[in-house]
Amino acid sequence: MTGDIQFFTDVIPVITSHIQSQIMLVRYNGLTGTCFFAIHPRGQCWVTARHVVEGLKSGEALDYYFDGSWRTFRVIEVNHSSKEQDISAFTAEIAIAAEGRINVTNQIGLMQGQSLLVFGYPHGIVQVGHAGDPFTIPICKRGSFSGAMDVGGCRFMIMDAIINPGFSGAPVFALDTASQTRVFVGIVSHFRPETDQLASLWDHSGPTPKQHAHLKVNLHSGMTLLASKDNIVQVVEGIIDLTPLKSPPSK
């Protein structure tokens, strides 16, 4: 081992991926979640999980985090899937300039065990990125494609990953090894808990941990359910007036 190798540093790494300009932290009725810009051959819109914006109607206000603060825009048109499918798509009164948008119609085949990447805002966390960059930076977590299952008559993909609150609505990508590009495959809906196991909550604020005897939570099974791309495309196509496609702004 040589002495000139620096293994630890206090310098915050600069995140250079343009994906931060496609994925936004949103808030509705006090709850936060993840939303992203989507393109379709007919136009563009925003997509998230339905339970993130449950009850959102055309003409209502939605908060989004941009340039270090919460801002508000009005929704023009919204299309919700069934509650079981858990998908929402909507257009807005303003066009937020983005360097790119996520194509929800790209196709890719998945194999069991294939790596997946999810980008979102667990617990509303926003990272540090470029100095002066107004876009939020999502957290990235890795999982793997496990299979599929029916829930309430709807088919969901299963991702093996511990996904935190706030990731709901986050886009999930697989790597196309041929083109070395990320390909959209679905969005985070919810996780399947260990229904037969409840974990106790403990208070560690004092010198001796104390158990909250009447407070228990479901354990995360590691099975995160994803709304599939095909169902998302159907919801997007249900919007009558998608926003016309525009070229990304020049730098």
Buried (B, 14 or more C-beta within 10 A) or exposed (E): EEEEEEEEEEEEEEBEEEBBBBBBBBBBEEBBBBBBBBBBEBBBBBBBBBBBBBEBEEEEEBBBBBEEEEEEBEBBBBBBBEEEBBBBBBBBEEEBEBBEBBEBBBEBEBEEEBEBBBBBBBEBBBBEBEEEBBBBBBBBBEBBBBEBEEBEEBBBBBBBBEBBEBBBBBBBBBBBEEEEEBBBBBBBBBBBBEEEEEEEEEEEEEEEEEEEEEEEEBEBBBBBBBBBBEBBBBBBBBBEEBBEEEEEEEE
